[in-house]
Amino acid sequence: MTEQLPVFPYHPDPVATGAIVRSDAECSCCDRARGYVYVGPVYAAENLRNRLCPWCIADGSAAGRFEAQFTDVVDDVSMDRLFAITQRTPGFSGWQQEHWLIHCEDGAAFLGSIGAAELAAYPDASASLRQERASWPKSQAEQYLNTLTRDGQPTAYLFQCRACGTHLAYSDAT
């Protein structure tokens, strides 16, 4: 019987984003097959990709045992929030170096990859992407935003502020 997944405040639906998948694999931390495995990035000396269960990420045991982090770049947050995001939250895979967005002095919740079609529903995230390309001519920036794709590249990564609800995004490609 599969256990109920732990709650990740900074990554509320890791199954929908593809960071956690159903699997019969045994976790390298707790040595249990719990029905799910984390398939996102792991920054550790040992190769742990596809070898950790969500429960060992949530309770910090995977980070403690393997000196692992699941997100590499987080700036401008308190140490307790930094540890919650980098060591107790499933990360996500991007084309270049992923980074966690910050808003209202806290990490935002990662909602997933989005393209131009999905972006229309998030005008505040569109504004943050336009700001990201502020140095570009406006027509070039708009053309770029229209090429964003959810499952290809370039893509955008959607976040939502946990305090005020503002949607944020950044884009990425190889």
GIPE-V144651 format. One record per backbone hydrogen bond with DSSP energy under -0.5 kcal/mol. NH is the residue of the N-H (numbers start at 1). CO is the residue of the C=O. Records with the same first field share a line. If there is no record, write none. Layout:
# GIPE-V144651
NH=CO, CO
This chain:
# GIPE-V144651
3=34
9=7
11=8
14=11
17=13
18=15
19=14
20=14
21=37
23=35
27=32
28=51
31=27
34=32
37=21
38=52
39=19
40=19
43=69
44=42
45=66
48=46
50=38
51=48
52=38
57=53
58=54
59=55
60=57
62=56
64=60
65=61
66=62
67=63
68=63
69=43
70=86
71=86
74=72
82=78
83=79
84=80
85=81
86=82
87=83
88=83, 84
98=96
100=73
103=106
106=103
108=101
109=160
110=10
111=158
112=158
114=156
116=148
119=115
120=116
121=118
122=119
126=122
127=123
128=124
129=125
130=126
131=127
132=128
133=129
134=131
136=133
141=137
142=138
143=139
144=140
145=141
146=142
147=143, 144
148=145
149=154
154=172
155=172
156=114
157=170
158=112, 156
159=168
160=109
161=166
165=161
168=159
170=157
172=155
